[in-house]
Amino acid sequence: MITELHPSADLSPEDRAATGALTDAAFTLPPDDPASLMRWADPDETAIARDPDGGVAAMVVVVHRDGLLDGTPVRLAGIGGVATWPALRRRGYARAALERALAAIDAHDPDLTMLICDPARVPFYASVGFVPFAGTTWMEQDGERVVLDYEPTMIRAGRLPAPADGDLDLCGPPW
């Protein structure tokens, strides 16, 4: 399986269109869903798993940012936008893209890697080293610091061990 990692700003027009369509298909929400009103971070990198014809089968976006853990500065990496076309699910494409993204993140040597996920996906992320975070996750929305409680937060150790709880401030919008 072919996987690639690209700076998100440098995606080809074809890959930009394909990842945009996949994002729309995977994450289109009803207008009354709180997440449909949230501002999300622009990704720094995009990992792509290709189907046999060379198309985008799955994707994962990565954000690198300085944040705070219990008031102490930390270097964060964020995983988001994990998506696979429905017809290609359960074939390893998402895992391949996620593993490519995590390898790139590990090369940056962050203190912690963080994501939010549907509770049904917790076992999938636990299988690649993420653990549940029972603390409070903070984000910025419309210039204000607010609690991110839309979906569970999971954290993967980096230079620091993954905390079980505390205050994690993303110091910006979520990813």
Backbone as ProteinMPNN parsed JSONL, in Angstrom:
{"seq_chain_A": "MITELHPSADLSPEDRAATGALTDAAFTLPPDDPASLMRWADPDETAIARDPDGGVAAMVVVVHRDGLLDGTPVRLAGIGGVATWPALRRRGYARAALERALAAIDAHDPDLTMLICDPARVPFYASVGFVPFAGTTWMEQDGERVVLDYEPTMIRAGRLPAPADGDLDLCGPPW", "coords_chain_A": {"N_chain_A": [[0.85, -1.174, 0.0], [0.587, 2.175, -0.849], [1.698, 5.008, 0.834], [1.749, 8.472, 1.571], [3.21, 11.562, 2.651], [2.486, 14.917, 2.889], [3.222, 18.433, 2.981], [0.42, 20.261, 3.872], [-0.246, 22.595, 2.52], [1.006, 22.199, 0.129], [-0.3, 20.275, -1.344], [-1.252, 18.625, -4.349], [-3.437, 19.994, -6.918], [-5.291, 17.984, -7.605], [-5.125, 16.166, -5.427], [-5.862, 17.899, -3.385], [-8.523, 18.432, -4.078], [-9.553, 15.813, -3.889], [-9.051, 15.112, -1.169], [-10.536, 17.096, 0.028], [-13.132, 16.42, -0.842], [-13.363, 13.909, 0.394], [-13.189, 14.66, 3.085], [-15.541, 16.201, 3.27], [-17.43, 14.163, 2.78], [-16.999, 12.465, 4.946], [-17.288, 14.035, 7.233], [-19.478, 15.759, 7.168], [-21.882, 17.501, 8.86], [-25.032, 17.782, 10.604], [-26.726, 20.97, 10.634], [-27.394, 21.698, 13.264], [-25.597, 20.405, 14.874], [-23.11, 20.787, 17.333], [-20.394, 20.774, 16.532], [-20.491, 21.598, 13.91], [-20.503, 24.281, 14.007], [-18.081, 24.972, 14.993], [-14.766, 26.357, 14.764], [-12.077, 25.016, 13.07], [-8.635, 23.969, 13.174], [-6.244, 24.752, 10.635], [-4.609, 22.261, 8.763], [-1.166, 21.2, 9.079], [0.208, 19.148, 7.843], [-0.59, 16.443, 5.601], [-1.381, 13.098, 5.542], [-1.639, 10.521, 3.225], [-3.224, 7.592, 2.076], [-3.042, 5.545, -0.679], [-5.314, 4.161, -3.114], [-5.439, 1.167, -5.219], [-5.569, 2.287, -7.785], [-4.299, 4.666, -7.553], [-5.699, 6.729, -6.446], [-6.959, 8.822, -3.723], [-7.487, 6.999, -0.925], [-7.656, 7.042, 1.835], [-7.139, 9.383, 4.519], [-5.243, 11.46, 6.785], [-4.902, 14.224, 8.873], [-2.394, 16.434, 10.184], [-1.412, 18.508, 12.84], [0.857, 20.835, 14.187], [1.722, 22.349, 17.185], [2.26, 24.752, 19.82], [1.254, 24.279, 23.129], [-0.367, 24.085, 26.35], [0.104, 22.221, 29.301], [-1.321, 21.744, 32.236], [-0.623, 24.381, 32.729], [2.045, 24.484, 31.997], [4.32, 25.008, 29.345], [4.057, 23.028, 26.4], [5.003, 21.082, 23.575], [2.833, 20.233, 21.111], [1.444, 17.701, 19.033], [-1.1, 17.128, 16.704], [-3.644, 14.9, 15.703], [-6.038, 14.554, 13.201], [-9.049, 14.58, 11.174], [-9.23, 11.921, 10.226], [-10.061, 9.718, 7.814], [-11.761, 7.479, 5.587], [-12.827, 6.406, 2.402], [-16.123, 5.117, 2.199], [-16.512, 2.73, 0.631], [-14.036, 1.605, 0.732], [-13.372, 0.893, 3.264], [-12.157, -0.968, 6.137], [-9.935, -2.193, 5.084], [-7.429, -1.486, 5.775], [-6.49, 1.011, 4.996], [-6.911, 3.449, 6.457], [-5.447, 2.913, 8.787], [-2.881, 2.65, 7.666], [-2.435, 5.263, 6.675], [-2.593, 6.641, 9.105], [-0.43, 5.504, 10.509], [1.648, 6.442, 8.908], [1.385, 9.196, 9.355], [1.878, 9.266, 12.141], [4.538, 8.4, 12.237], [5.782, 10.567, 11.012], [5.111, 12.538, 12.863], [6.484, 11.56, 15.121], [9.092, 12.001, 14.259], [9.271, 14.715, 14.582], [9.397, 14.905, 17.287], [7.473, 15.574, 19.457], [6.13, 16.73, 22.639], [3.676, 15.603, 23.36], [1.043, 13.825, 21.651], [-2.154, 14.464, 20.409], [-5.669, 13.779, 20.076], [-9.156, 14.017, 19.223], [-11.973, 11.877, 19.374], [-14.647, 9.832, 18.086], [-16.422, 7.941, 20.46], [-16.692, 5.23, 19.755], [-14.418, 4.727, 18.309], [-12.305, 4.59, 20.023], [-10.939, 2.087, 20.737], [-9.518, 1.585, 18.328], [-7.681, 3.751, 18.172], [-6.357, 3.33, 20.582], [-4.943, 1.084, 19.924], [-2.735, 2.042, 18.608], [-1.318, 3.355, 20.494], [-2.575, 5.511, 21.837], [-4.102, 6.913, 24.761], [-6.942, 7.281, 26.933], [-7.854, 10.568, 28.019], [-8.748, 12.002, 30.925], [-8.934, 14.521, 31.852], [-9.45, 18.094, 31.514], [-9.891, 19.525, 28.395], [-8.937, 22.346, 26.675], [-9.767, 24.871, 24.274], [-9.581, 27.389, 21.668], [-12.159, 29.464, 20.547], [-13.653, 31.768, 18.521], [-12.025, 33.756, 19.634], [-12.146, 33.236, 22.338], [-11.349, 31.309, 25.25], [-12.42, 28.093, 25.68], [-14.04, 25.082, 26.886], [-13.298, 22.006, 25.353], [-15.392, 19.654, 24.731], [-16.643, 18.033, 22.997], [-16.112, 15.462, 21.898], [-14.417, 12.499, 23.174], [-11.099, 13.066, 24.432], [-7.935, 11.84, 23.5], [-4.611, 10.857, 24.243], [-1.247, 10.481, 23.227], [1.88, 9.377, 24.266], [4.909, 11.251, 24.059], [7.789, 13.004, 24.209], [7.063, 13.349, 26.774], [5.332, 11.455, 29.304], [2.036, 10.171, 28.705], [-0.513, 12.018, 30.104], [-3.033, 11.187, 32.53], [-4.977, 12.838, 33.442], [-5.757, 16.329, 34.102], [-5.188, 19.719, 32.986], [-5.374, 20.463, 29.678], [-4.423, 22.672, 27.312], [-5.086, 23.667, 24.145], [-4.391, 26.021, 22.986], [-5.482, 27.292, 20.771], [-7.649, 26.642, 17.921], [-9.302, 23.405, 17.686], [-8.228, 20.317, 16.042]], "CA_chain_A": [[0.0, 0.0, 0.0], [1.377, 3.4, -0.952], [1.316, 6.133, 1.686], [2.528, 9.685, 1.316], [3.025, 12.675, 3.579], [2.693, 16.174, 2.182], [2.758, 19.668, 3.621], [-0.951, 20.445, 3.373], [-0.268, 23.717, 1.579], [1.619, 21.787, -1.127], [-1.047, 19.204, -2.021], [-1.576, 18.892, -5.755], [-4.854, 20.33, -7.072], [-6.086, 16.756, -7.606], [-5.201, 15.655, -4.06], [-6.632, 18.872, -2.597], [-9.935, 18.173, -4.383], [-9.923, 14.49, -3.372], [-9.11, 15.146, 0.298], [-11.687, 17.945, 0.37], [-14.35, 15.624, -1.043], [-13.39, 12.884, 1.432], [-13.527, 15.36, 4.331], [-16.973, 16.52, 3.215], [-18.202, 12.93, 2.882], [-16.822, 11.847, 6.258], [-17.53, 14.904, 8.375], [-20.601, 16.674, 7.012], [-22.711, 17.412, 10.062], [-26.259, 18.57, 10.56], [-26.473, 22.342, 11.079], [-27.568, 21.867, 14.7], [-24.518, 19.736, 15.591], [-22.182, 21.818, 17.824], [-19.137, 20.789, 15.784], [-20.664, 22.294, 12.631], [-20.286, 25.702, 14.267], [-16.722, 25.175, 15.494], [-13.654, 26.666, 13.859], [-11.065, 23.968, 13.177], [-7.292, 24.381, 12.762], [-5.739, 24.349, 9.325], [-3.568, 21.242, 8.961], [0.2, 21.44, 8.611], [0.594, 18.038, 6.973], [-1.638, 15.481, 5.273], [-0.939, 11.755, 5.159], [-2.582, 9.924, 2.274], [-3.057, 6.205, 1.639], [-3.555, 5.451, -2.051], [-5.952, 2.923, -3.569], [-4.637, 0.573, -6.296], [-5.565, 3.142, -8.972], [-3.575, 5.895, -7.254], [-6.569, 7.736, -5.836], [-6.943, 8.954, -2.267], [-8.369, 6.036, -0.258], [-7.795, 7.487, 3.223], [-6.301, 10.541, 4.842], [-5.085, 11.901, 8.172], [-4.225, 15.513, 8.92], [-1.505, 16.642, 11.326], [-1.185, 19.887, 13.264], [1.93, 21.012, 15.174], [1.409, 23.592, 17.891], [2.609, 24.898, 21.224], [0.095, 24.31, 24.007], [-0.073, 24.088, 27.784], [-0.369, 21.124, 30.126], [-1.318, 22.238, 33.621], [0.043, 25.676, 32.736], [3.433, 24.356, 31.548], [4.389, 24.91, 27.883], [4.341, 21.738, 25.781], [4.904, 21.014, 22.118], [1.793, 19.269, 20.777], [1.091, 17.3, 17.673], [-2.502, 16.752, 16.683], [-4.164, 14.034, 14.639], [-7.437, 14.851, 12.912], [-9.504, 14.305, 9.809], [-8.984, 10.529, 9.816], [-11.229, 9.347, 6.997], [-11.619, 6.521, 4.484], [-14.046, 6.285, 1.601], [-16.901, 3.974, 2.693], [-16.311, 1.504, -0.16], [-12.679, 1.096, 0.951], [-13.155, 0.675, 4.7], [-11.774, -2.295, 6.653], [-8.865, -2.751, 4.248], [-6.145, -1.023, 6.299], [-6.065, 2.31, 4.468], [-6.83, 4.456, 7.532], [-4.304, 2.574, 9.643], [-1.651, 2.966, 6.94], [-2.269, 6.728, 6.684], [-2.32, 7.031, 10.481], [0.946, 5.124, 10.835], [2.536, 7.379, 8.211], [1.299, 10.456, 10.094], [2.543, 9.109, 13.436], [5.983, 8.361, 11.997], [6.199, 11.954, 10.776], [5.008, 13.232, 14.151], [7.589, 11.11, 15.97], [10.316, 12.654, 13.778], [9.26, 16.074, 15.136], [9.66, 14.727, 18.711], [6.632, 16.419, 20.311], [5.92, 16.282, 24.012], [2.47, 14.78, 23.36], [0.187, 13.846, 20.47], [-3.524, 14.499, 20.913], [-6.777, 13.735, 19.134], [-10.488, 13.75, 19.757], [-12.551, 10.85, 18.509], [-15.909, 9.179, 18.384], [-16.161, 6.897, 21.452], [-16.586, 3.912, 19.113], [-13.083, 4.6, 17.702], [-11.283, 4.541, 21.076], [-10.056, 0.916, 20.61], [-8.635, 1.753, 17.167], [-6.579, 4.64, 18.537], [-5.593, 2.681, 21.651], [-4.056, 0.096, 19.302], [-1.511, 2.715, 18.153], [-0.658, 4.013, 21.613], [-3.313, 6.598, 22.482], [-4.825, 6.563, 25.976], [-7.959, 8.286, 27.271], [-7.493, 11.701, 28.868], [-9.935, 12.308, 31.719], [-8.878, 15.908, 32.295], [-10.182, 19.099, 30.743], [-9.215, 20.008, 27.189], [-9.333, 23.717, 26.347], [-9.516, 25.321, 22.905], [-10.026, 28.75, 21.383], [-13.231, 29.641, 19.572], [-14.076, 33.178, 18.459], [-11.192, 34.558, 20.525], [-12.35, 32.891, 23.748], [-10.894, 29.999, 25.725], [-13.592, 27.315, 26.075], [-13.805, 23.646, 27.052], [-13.552, 21.121, 24.212], [-16.0, 18.437, 25.279], [-17.462, 17.476, 21.916], [-15.836, 14.029, 21.871], [-13.314, 12.206, 24.09], [-9.706, 13.369, 24.103], [-6.959, 10.778, 23.719], [-3.244, 11.378, 24.183], [-0.154, 9.524, 22.998], [3.133, 9.869, 24.839], [6.022, 11.675, 23.209], [8.876, 13.216, 25.16], [6.438, 13.252, 28.09], [4.331, 10.386, 29.399], [0.656, 10.621, 28.484], [-1.194, 12.239, 31.384], [-4.383, 10.638, 32.649], [-5.888, 13.96, 33.66], [-5.126, 17.642, 34.192], [-5.706, 20.726, 32.064], [-4.648, 20.528, 28.41], [-4.872, 23.841, 26.549], [-4.592, 23.599, 22.766], [-3.938, 27.373, 22.611], [-5.988, 27.55, 19.42], [-8.775, 25.772, 17.584], [-8.963, 21.974, 17.613], [-7.923, 19.784, 14.711]], "C_chain_A": [[0.898, 1.239, 0.0], [0.806, 4.441, 0.003], [2.27, 7.282, 1.402], [2.239, 10.692, 2.418], [3.382, 13.945, 2.835], [2.445, 17.351, 3.121], [1.379, 19.974, 3.029], [-1.041, 21.56, 2.344], [0.261, 23.328, 0.203], [0.895, 20.621, -1.809], [-1.307, 19.596, -3.473], [-3.045, 19.297, -5.84], [-5.761, 19.092, -7.032], [-6.242, 16.203, -6.188], [-5.975, 16.606, -3.153], [-8.135, 18.642, -2.824], [-10.383, 16.841, -3.774], [-10.012, 14.484, -1.846], [-10.249, 16.048, 0.768], [-12.995, 17.185, 0.24], [-14.475, 14.547, 0.031], [-13.746, 13.507, 2.784], [-15.014, 15.683, 4.37], [-17.823, 15.26, 3.416], [-18.149, 12.354, 4.302], [-17.331, 12.715, 7.404], [-18.65, 15.922, 8.182], [-21.567, 16.436, 8.163], [-24.009, 18.174, 9.876], [-26.005, 19.966, 11.115], [-26.612, 22.543, 12.583], [-26.508, 21.128, 15.525], [-23.518, 20.79, 16.046], [-20.882, 21.898, 17.022], [-19.266, 21.51, 14.452], [-20.435, 23.791, 12.785], [-18.865, 26.007, 14.724], [-15.77, 25.592, 14.383], [-12.57, 25.637, 14.137], [-9.729, 24.492, 12.667], [-7.004, 23.938, 11.332], [-4.617, 23.335, 9.539], [-2.213, 21.692, 8.43], [0.63, 20.387, 7.597], [-0.62, 17.145, 6.728], [-0.987, 14.171, 4.857], [-2.048, 11.138, 4.314], [-2.21, 8.462, 2.063], [-3.747, 6.102, 0.282], [-4.242, 4.111, -2.309], [-5.13, 2.366, -4.736], [-4.577, 1.413, -7.573], [-4.855, 4.472, -8.74], [-4.425, 6.995, -6.65], [-6.413, 7.782, -4.323], [-7.969, 7.981, -1.689], [-8.674, 6.486, 1.164], [-6.846, 8.644, 3.462], [-6.277, 10.77, 6.341], [-4.403, 13.259, 8.104], [-3.463, 15.644, 10.237], [-1.363, 18.135, 11.563], [-0.057, 19.875, 14.287], [1.686, 22.354, 15.854], [1.972, 23.564, 19.312], [1.321, 25.0, 22.025], [0.555, 24.365, 25.451], [-0.652, 22.84, 28.424], [-0.207, 21.552, 31.57], [-0.5, 23.516, 33.744], [1.49, 25.656, 32.271], [3.453, 24.241, 30.025], [4.766, 23.499, 27.42], [4.232, 21.888, 24.271], [3.937, 19.886, 21.789], [1.823, 18.915, 19.302], [-0.362, 16.859, 17.751], [-2.823, 15.905, 15.48], [-5.628, 14.409, 14.439], [-7.799, 14.409, 11.507], [-9.234, 12.898, 9.331], [-10.239, 10.039, 9.081], [-10.822, 8.375, 5.898], [-12.932, 6.518, 3.712], [-14.801, 5.035, 2.052], [-16.649, 2.671, 1.932], [-14.946, 0.866, 0.09], [-12.369, 0.811, 2.418], [-12.838, -0.788, 4.997], [-10.741, -2.992, 5.766], [-7.49, -2.237, 4.678], [-5.691, 0.335, 5.809], [-5.928, 3.364, 5.57], [-5.646, 4.168, 8.437], [-2.986, 2.928, 8.957], [-1.399, 4.473, 6.938], [-1.938, 7.212, 8.088], [-0.89, 6.677, 10.874], [1.953, 6.035, 10.143], [2.559, 8.72, 8.939], [2.046, 10.366, 11.422], [4.057, 9.026, 13.285], [6.522, 9.773, 11.766], [6.152, 12.755, 12.071], [6.183, 12.847, 15.041], [8.912, 11.749, 15.549], [10.421, 14.096, 14.285], [9.487, 16.072, 16.649], [8.814, 15.632, 19.61], [6.586, 15.888, 21.742], [4.763, 15.293, 24.076], [1.793, 14.865, 22.0], [-1.242, 13.673, 20.959], [-4.508, 14.372, 19.774], [-8.076, 13.689, 19.917], [-11.131, 12.744, 18.816], [-13.915, 10.398, 19.003], [-15.613, 8.076, 19.412], [-16.026, 5.491, 20.85], [-15.197, 3.667, 18.531], [-11.962, 4.505, 18.739], [-10.397, 3.293, 20.95], [-9.083, 1.015, 19.431], [-7.429, 2.62, 17.536], [-5.742, 4.077, 19.68], [-4.592, 1.69, 21.052], [-2.779, 0.711, 18.746], [-0.939, 3.621, 19.242], [-1.371, 5.169, 22.277], [-4.033, 6.071, 23.716], [-5.848, 7.656, 26.275], [-7.405, 9.348, 28.218], [-8.752, 12.133, 29.596], [-9.955, 13.754, 32.211], [-9.738, 16.813, 31.436], [-9.324, 19.554, 29.577], [-9.809, 21.367, 26.842], [-8.969, 24.036, 24.911], [-9.919, 26.778, 22.796], [-11.096, 28.713, 20.308], [-13.667, 31.092, 19.657], [-13.331, 34.03, 19.483], [-11.352, 34.256, 22.002], [-11.834, 31.488, 24.038], [-12.12, 29.266, 26.266], [-13.212, 25.836, 26.18], [-14.168, 22.919, 25.76], [-14.083, 19.811, 24.786], [-16.903, 17.763, 24.255], [-17.34, 15.957, 21.845], [-14.653, 13.765, 22.793], [-11.948, 12.606, 23.523], [-8.866, 12.142, 24.398], [-5.571, 11.373, 23.5], [-2.271, 10.221, 24.001], [1.127, 10.15, 23.533], [4.104, 10.278, 23.738], [7.232, 11.793, 24.113], [8.376, 13.141, 26.597], [5.519, 12.031, 28.128], [2.937, 10.969, 29.204], [-0.025, 10.818, 29.832], [-2.586, 11.62, 31.368], [-5.405, 11.743, 32.838], [-5.08, 15.243, 33.792], [-5.845, 18.609, 33.272], [-4.807, 20.777, 30.84], [-5.237, 21.68, 27.609], [-4.239, 23.774, 25.164], [-4.084, 24.938, 22.275], [-4.303, 27.698, 21.172], [-7.163, 26.645, 19.159], [-8.347, 24.306, 17.536], [-8.681, 21.556, 16.17], [-8.706, 18.543, 14.444]], "O_chain_A": [[1.854, 1.323, 0.77], [-0.391, 4.725, -0.005], [3.431, 7.085, 1.043], [1.174, 10.678, 3.035], [4.447, 14.043, 2.225], [1.556, 17.285, 3.97], [1.206, 19.946, 1.81], [-1.828, 21.477, 1.401], [0.009, 24.024, -0.78], [1.425, 20.04, -2.755], [-1.551, 20.764, -3.776], [-3.823, 18.984, -4.938], [-6.864, 19.145, -6.49], [-7.339, 15.818, -5.783], [-6.673, 16.158, -2.243], [-8.92, 18.656, -1.876], [-11.472, 16.754, -3.207], [-10.948, 13.912, -1.287], [-10.86, 15.782, 1.803], [-13.868, 17.287, 1.103], [-15.573, 14.297, 0.528], [-14.525, 12.931, 3.543], [-15.673, 15.465, 5.387], [-18.819, 15.29, 4.138], [-19.142, 11.818, 4.796], [-17.758, 12.193, 8.434], [-18.758, 16.865, 8.966], [-22.007, 15.312, 8.404], [-24.077, 19.108, 9.078], [-25.149, 20.13, 11.985], [-26.009, 23.465, 13.133], [-26.519, 21.217, 16.753], [-23.104, 21.62, 15.236], [-20.33, 22.985, 16.853], [-18.268, 21.986, 13.91], [-20.2, 24.49, 11.8], [-18.484, 27.172, 14.832], [-15.946, 25.228, 13.221], [-12.191, 25.41, 15.286], [-9.702, 25.375, 11.81], [-7.464, 22.887, 10.885], [-3.765, 23.531, 10.406], [-2.122, 22.456, 7.469], [1.321, 20.687, 6.623], [-1.549, 17.097, 7.534], [-0.158, 14.131, 3.948], [-3.23, 11.223, 4.647], [-1.038, 8.127, 1.894], [-4.893, 6.522, 0.122], [-3.822, 3.071, -1.801], [-4.208, 3.036, -5.201], [-3.641, 1.271, -8.361], [-4.814, 5.316, -9.635], [-3.921, 8.083, -6.369], [-5.811, 6.893, -3.721], [-9.169, 8.117, -1.929], [-9.797, 6.337, 1.646], [-5.888, 8.857, 2.719], [-7.169, 10.334, 7.069], [-3.435, 13.433, 7.363], [-3.83, 15.054, 11.253], [-1.215, 18.921, 10.628], [-0.015, 19.005, 15.157], [1.471, 23.368, 15.19], [2.135, 22.505, 19.918], [0.402, 25.725, 21.642], [1.716, 24.655, 25.737], [-1.778, 22.447, 28.119], [0.91, 21.703, 32.064], [0.22, 23.718, 34.722], [2.108, 26.715, 32.159], [2.686, 23.46, 29.462], [5.667, 22.867, 27.97], [3.47, 22.711, 23.762], [4.176, 18.729, 22.137], [2.181, 19.727, 18.449], [-0.795, 16.286, 18.751], [-2.339, 16.155, 14.375], [-6.37, 14.563, 15.409], [-6.955, 13.925, 10.753], [-9.026, 12.69, 8.136], [-11.324, 9.96, 9.656], [-9.717, 8.43, 5.359], [-14.011, 6.615, 4.296], [-14.182, 3.993, 2.267], [-16.579, 1.608, 2.549], [-14.718, -0.281, -0.295], [-11.225, 0.521, 2.767], [-13.186, -1.698, 4.244], [-10.684, -4.221, 5.706], [-6.492, -2.521, 4.016], [-4.602, 0.779, 6.172], [-4.936, 4.092, 5.611], [-4.917, 5.085, 8.816], [-2.075, 3.45, 9.599], [-0.273, 4.913, 7.172], [-1.097, 8.095, 8.255], [-0.211, 7.482, 11.511], [2.99, 6.367, 10.716], [3.622, 9.314, 9.122], [2.77, 11.292, 11.789], [4.785, 9.54, 14.134], [7.589, 10.126, 12.266], [7.047, 13.555, 12.346], [6.809, 13.714, 15.65], [9.765, 12.011, 16.396], [11.52, 14.637, 14.404], [9.743, 17.125, 17.234], [9.357, 16.372, 20.43], [6.957, 14.746, 22.01], [4.847, 14.271, 24.756], [1.946, 15.853, 21.282], [-1.513, 12.836, 21.82], [-4.236, 14.794, 18.65], [-8.099, 13.367, 21.105], [-10.872, 12.752, 17.613], [-14.273, 10.564, 20.169], [-14.639, 7.342, 19.246], [-15.308, 4.655, 21.398], [-14.831, 2.518, 18.284], [-10.796, 4.357, 18.374], [-9.178, 3.43, 21.05], [-7.941, 0.569, 19.537], [-6.289, 2.26, 17.243], [-4.537, 4.322, 19.739], [-3.516, 1.48, 21.612], [-1.832, -0.013, 18.441], [-0.171, 4.539, 18.955], [-0.824, 5.765, 23.205], [-4.514, 4.938, 23.731], [-5.647, 8.816, 25.915], [-6.595, 9.057, 29.098], [-9.714, 12.579, 28.971], [-10.886, 14.164, 32.906], [-10.635, 16.358, 30.725], [-8.164, 19.926, 29.757], [-11.026, 21.518, 26.729], [-7.976, 23.529, 24.389], [-10.522, 27.337, 23.712], [-10.962, 28.026, 19.295], [-14.009, 31.586, 20.731], [-13.914, 34.908, 20.119], [-10.762, 34.939, 22.839], [-11.878, 30.602, 23.185], [-12.78, 29.743, 27.189], [-12.199, 25.4, 25.634], [-15.207, 23.182, 25.154], [-13.32, 18.971, 25.264], [-17.814, 17.015, 24.61], [-18.344, 15.251, 21.744], [-13.948, 14.703, 23.164], [-11.685, 12.499, 22.325], [-9.055, 11.48, 25.419], [-5.385, 12.272, 22.679], [-2.454, 9.135, 24.55], [1.413, 11.32, 23.276], [4.107, 9.719, 22.642], [7.66, 10.81, 24.717], [9.151, 12.902, 27.524], [4.989, 11.622, 27.096], [2.699, 12.137, 29.51], [-0.106, 9.878, 30.624], [-3.233, 11.542, 30.323], [-6.562, 11.603, 32.442], [-3.862, 15.24, 33.613], [-6.966, 18.354, 32.833], [-3.622, 21.094, 30.944], [-6.42, 21.662, 27.267], [-3.016, 23.817, 25.024], [-3.409, 24.997, 21.247], [-3.518, 28.309, 20.445], [-7.631, 25.952, 20.062], [-7.166, 24.005, 17.366], [-8.867, 22.323, 15.226], [-8.58, 17.952, 13.372]]}, "name": "protein", "num_of_chains": 1, "seq": "MITELHPSADLSPEDRAATGALTDAAFTLPPDDPASLMRWADPDETAIARDPDGGVAAMVVVVHRDGLLDGTPVRLAGIGGVATWPALRRRGYARAALERALAAIDAHDPDLTMLICDPARVPFYASVGFVPFAGTTWMEQDGERVVLDYEPTMIRAGRLPAPADGDLDLCGPPW"}
